[in-house]
């Protein structure tokens, strides 16, 4: 049973004496309701010492230490001052709400700690009547302190690193996919709308982006002359022949004429489509740059678009690194998977990985096998990107994994055995510049080192077995 209670609040740390506690009827309704009554609860505990925090930064530091189970100097001084002298005369048991903090206090200060329901009930009562029990506090002070400390604690816990911001990748790939749909829809609308005026342009300029720019340049087809030949050829990849064909088609066009107001609306819409297409290109460059910083290995292996979709579907790079390779393989094909399980049909072989060039290059018989192998390498690459905090972003691991996939594709065609993963990783570690200690640690943790140890152990077992056989033969 606790003789003292440690109470951590947003305004300071306090130690209470436990005066009297009902042990036998602790769970009865009357005793639990007495905790809510201040006049009755004040007879159970009494304030021994209260150490208020000096500032908001001091409060944040103390609460961070308490949440991590660390006994800092403030808490240590408070407990030694109030409990050390008492412990010589009688046994002291301190009631603490957090069991990790209780273990730290017991190990550092040799003070017995209690984390039972009785201690937690007393702490609940102290928290309920904190403004009345703590000296020097007025009504509303505790709530204000809790609100301010809560904001500070949340800001400190939410750590934002611009170099590892996979959330920006998730938003960028979502916007890029939406822009792909919108630009295609709007481009088709420009073709249909402007096609009433100049229908021959659709066959001469099949590209949507070039069609919108050409429509903006031409405007009314009657104004298209030889003076615009150079500008039109520049839009059409510097092809003067196609530009001259467009001018000739405009002269003999069968389209209807447009009024000035109609032309203004059509051309304004074409300008918006051009701006959206240009923004889409800049967003693609931004995504590629971001992926090379956050997930360079995954980008080098499978490309920034598919890598970003995998991260977005998993929720974060950390979540993707925790997935096994079998989950990465069918990531994005959940509906097909559950439908196959429900109907007892064939499960899907790939999800988002289907858009990879490796799957397209594989033969029909080997698509499932190369998908499984590629998912394995994606899982390794995501773990390297997520947990390699000591080195600068490098694509060496991703390129080595990509080479392994290429060798696996070659193996399906020619039968040449591919390089083992342990050998490929060892070559990468030798290639990149790593400190001697870091290289030693990484080498011990690589699968090749583990395999060497297993081989040594197997050799020792074989030698012992042979020795026992020879001894048995001599005895017989």
Order of alpha helices (4+ residues) and beta strands (2+ residues): beta-beta-alpha-alpha-beta-alpha-alpha-beta-alpha-beta-alpha-alpha-alpha-alpha-alpha-alpha-alpha-alpha-alpha-alpha-alpha-alpha-alpha-alpha-alpha-alpha-alpha-alpha-alpha-alpha
